[in-house]
Amino acid sequence: MSAKNTQDPLDFEVQTMAFRRLLVAVDEDDSTSSIRAFNYAVTLAQSYHVPLAVVTILETSDLNIYDSLSPDVLANRREEVLAKVKRYAQKAKDFGVVEVSSLIGEGKPGKVIVNQVVPEWRPDLLIVGSETKEKGRLFIGSQASYMAQNAPCSVIVVRASDQYKA
């Protein structure tokens, strides 16, 4: 045993950890994992009595070239996405979350959330869903993985199903 490091690394007091601002990312397609992530976020926000922001990203790369160049089509899609986020926000308020914000962005979800939304909203915790499967094997989806690796705050990834539920 080395004489250099005589302090026990587990010699510390456990401290309560609380989050002050939460951000939940929901997929504009209302995937199962987004709904589960939202439910988790709303439960935490209501329990901690903290502000919650709900964000979704309009994936402009999903639009065909003609739609992406049409101001009317883009305006309609933005309105649809904003209406969906506002429905999520109302559900959070109905559940008992006092302060809820609705946020939207455009582009690649992971990059927009990490580079634009998180710096503006400044959450302590980002909650995202993931339900990617490949040949029976579960792994974190590319957007959730990007956020978990690059967000400057803590990130919780909520799976689409309870695979190991008792």
Contacts in CASP RR format, 6 or more apart in sequence:
PFRMAT RR
TARGET T0000
AUTHOR 0000-0000-0000
METHOD contacts of the structure
MODEL  1
MSAKNTQDPLDFEVQTMAFRRLLVAVDEDDSTSSIRAFNYAVTLAQSYHV
PLAVVTILETSDLNIYDSLSPDVLANRREEVLAKVKRYAQKAKDFGVVEV
SSLIGEGKPGKVIVNQVVPEWRPDLLIVGSETKEKGRLFIGSQASYMAQN
APCSVIVVRASDQYKA
18 48 0 8 1.000
19 44 0 8 1.000
19 48 0 8 1.000
19 50 0 8 1.000
19 123 0 8 1.000
19 124 0 8 1.000
19 125 0 8 1.000
19 154 0 8 1.000
20 50 0 8 1.000
20 51 0 8 1.000
20 124 0 8 1.000
21 50 0 8 1.000
21 51 0 8 1.000
21 53 0 8 1.000
21 121 0 8 1.000
21 122 0 8 1.000
21 123 0 8 1.000
21 124 0 8 1.000
21 125 0 8 1.000
22 41 0 8 1.000
22 44 0 8 1.000
22 45 0 8 1.000
22 48 0 8 1.000
22 50 0 8 1.000
22 51 0 8 1.000
22 52 0 8 1.000
22 53 0 8 1.000
22 123 0 8 1.000
22 124 0 8 1.000
22 125 0 8 1.000
22 127 0 8 1.000
23 41 0 8 1.000
23 52 0 8 1.000
23 53 0 8 1.000
23 55 0 8 1.000
23 113 0 8 1.000
23 117 0 8 1.000
23 118 0 8 1.000
23 121 0 8 1.000
23 123 0 8 1.000
23 125 0 8 1.000
23 126 0 8 1.000
23 127 0 8 1.000
23 153 0 8 1.000
24 37 0 8 1.000
24 38 0 8 1.000
24 40 0 8 1.000
24 41 0 8 1.000
24 42 0 8 1.000
24 52 0 8 1.000
24 53 0 8 1.000
24 54 0 8 1.000
24 55 0 8 1.000
24 126 0 8 1.000
24 127 0 8 1.000
24 128 0 8 1.000
25 34 0 8 1.000
25 37 0 8 1.000
25 55 0 8 1.000
25 56 0 8 1.000
25 57 0 8 1.000
25 109 0 8 1.000
25 110 0 8 1.000
25 113 0 8 1.000
25 126 0 8 1.000
25 127 0 8 1.000
25 128 0 8 1.000
25 129 0 8 1.000
25 147 0 8 1.000
26 34 0 8 1.000
26 35 0 8 1.000
26 37 0 8 1.000
26 38 0 8 1.000
26 54 0 8 1.000
26 55 0 8 1.000
26 56 0 8 1.000
26 84 0 8 1.000
26 85 0 8 1.000
26 88 0 8 1.000
27 33 0 8 1.000
27 34 0 8 1.000
27 56 0 8 1.000
27 109 0 8 1.000
27 129 0 8 1.000
28 56 0 8 1.000
28 57 0 8 1.000
28 58 0 8 1.000
28 59 0 8 1.000
28 81 0 8 1.000
28 84 0 8 1.000
30 84 0 8 1.000
31 129 0 8 1.000
31 131 0 8 1.000
31 160 0 8 1.000
32 131 0 8 1.000
32 160 0 8 1.000
32 161 0 8 1.000
33 129 0 8 1.000
33 130 0 8 1.000
33 131 0 8 1.000
33 158 0 8 1.000
33 159 0 8 1.000
33 160 0 8 1.000
34 129 0 8 1.000
36 129 0 8 1.000
36 158 0 8 1.000
36 159 0 8 1.000
36 160 0 8 1.000
37 127 0 8 1.000
37 128 0 8 1.000
37 129 0 8 1.000
37 158 0 8 1.000
38 54 0 8 1.000
38 88 0 8 1.000
38 91 0 8 1.000
38 92 0 8 1.000
40 127 0 8 1.000
40 156 0 8 1.000
40 158 0 8 1.000
41 52 0 8 1.000
41 54 0 8 1.000
41 92 0 8 1.000
41 127 0 8 1.000
42 52 0 8 1.000
42 91 0 8 1.000
42 92 0 8 1.000
42 95 0 8 1.000
42 97 0 8 1.000
44 50 0 8 1.000
44 125 0 8 1.000
44 127 0 8 1.000
45 51 0 8 1.000
45 52 0 8 1.000
45 92 0 8 1.000
45 97 0 8 1.000
45 100 0 8 1.000
46 95 0 8 1.000
46 96 0 8 1.000
46 97 0 8 1.000
49 98 0 8 1.000
50 99 0 8 1.000
51 99 0 8 1.000
51 100 0 8 1.000
51 101 0 8 1.000
52 92 0 8 1.000
52 97 0 8 1.000
52 99 0 8 1.000
52 100 0 8 1.000
52 101 0 8 1.000
53 100 0 8 1.000
53 101 0 8 1.000
53 102 0 8 1.000
53 103 0 8 1.000
53 117 0 8 1.000
53 121 0 8 1.000
53 123 0 8 1.000
54 85 0 8 1.000
54 88 0 8 1.000
54 89 0 8 1.000
54 92 0 8 1.000
54 100 0 8 1.000
54 101 0 8 1.000
54 102 0 8 1.000
54 103 0 8 1.000
55 85 0 8 1.000
55 103 0 8 1.000
55 104 0 8 1.000
55 105 0 8 1.000
55 113 0 8 1.000
55 117 0 8 1.000
55 121 0 8 1.000
56 81 0 8 1.000
56 84 0 8 1.000
56 85 0 8 1.000
56 88 0 8 1.000
56 103 0 8 1.000
56 104 0 8 1.000
56 105 0 8 1.000
57 104 0 8 1.000
57 105 0 8 1.000
57 106 0 8 1.000
57 107 0 8 1.000
57 108 0 8 1.000
57 109 0 8 1.000
57 110 0 8 1.000
57 112 0 8 1.000
57 113 0 8 1.000
58 77 0 8 1.000
58 78 0 8 1.000
58 81 0 8 1.000
58 104 0 8 1.000
58 105 0 8 1.000
58 106 0 8 1.000
58 107 0 8 1.000
59 106 0 8 1.000
59 107 0 8 1.000
59 108 0 8 1.000
59 109 0 8 1.000
60 68 0 8 1.000
60 74 0 8 1.000
60 106 0 8 1.000
60 107 0 8 1.000
61 107 0 8 1.000
61 108 0 8 1.000
63 73 0 8 1.000
63 74 0 8 1.000
63 77 0 8 1.000
66 73 0 8 1.000
67 73 0 8 1.000
67 74 0 8 1.000
67 77 0 8 1.000
68 74 0 8 1.000
78 104 0 8 1.000
78 106 0 8 1.000
81 104 0 8 1.000
82 102 0 8 1.000
82 104 0 8 1.000
85 102 0 8 1.000
85 103 0 8 1.000
85 104 0 8 1.000
86 102 0 8 1.000
88 102 0 8 1.000
89 100 0 8 1.000
89 101 0 8 1.000
89 102 0 8 1.000
92 100 0 8 1.000
93 100 0 8 1.000
101 121 0 8 1.000
103 117 0 8 1.000
103 121 0 8 1.000
105 112 0 8 1.000
105 116 0 8 1.000
105 117 0 8 1.000
106 112 0 8 1.000
108 143 0 8 1.000
109 143 0 8 1.000
110 143 0 8 1.000
110 146 0 8 1.000
110 147 0 8 1.000
110 150 0 8 1.000
111 146 0 8 1.000
113 126 0 8 1.000
113 147 0 8 1.000
113 151 0 8 1.000
114 146 0 8 1.000
114 147 0 8 1.000
114 150 0 8 1.000
114 151 0 8 1.000
114 152 0 8 1.000
118 126 0 8 1.000
118 151 0 8 1.000
118 152 0 8 1.000
118 153 0 8 1.000
119 152 0 8 1.000
123 153 0 8 1.000
124 153 0 8 1.000
124 154 0 8 1.000
125 153 0 8 1.000
125 154 0 8 1.000
125 155 0 8 1.000
125 156 0 8 1.000
126 147 0 8 1.000
126 151 0 8 1.000
126 153 0 8 1.000
126 154 0 8 1.000
126 155 0 8 1.000
126 156 0 8 1.000
127 155 0 8 1.000
127 156 0 8 1.000
127 158 0 8 1.000
128 143 0 8 1.000
128 144 0 8 1.000
128 147 0 8 1.000
128 148 0 8 1.000
128 155 0 8 1.000
128 156 0 8 1.000
128 157 0 8 1.000
128 158 0 8 1.000
129 144 0 8 1.000
129 157 0 8 1.000
129 158 0 8 1.000
129 159 0 8 1.000
129 160 0 8 1.000
130 140 0 8 1.000
130 141 0 8 1.000
130 143 0 8 1.000
130 144 0 8 1.000
130 145 0 8 1.000
130 157 0 8 1.000
130 158 0 8 1.000
130 159 0 8 1.000
130 160 0 8 1.000
131 141 0 8 1.000
131 159 0 8 1.000
131 160 0 8 1.000
131 161 0 8 1.000
132 138 0 8 1.000
132 139 0 8 1.000
132 140 0 8 1.000
132 141 0 8 1.000
132 142 0 8 1.000
138 159 0 8 1.000
138 163 0 8 1.000
140 148 0 8 1.000
140 157 0 8 1.000
144 157 0 8 1.000
147 155 0 8 1.000
148 155 0 8 1.000
148 157 0 8 1.000
END
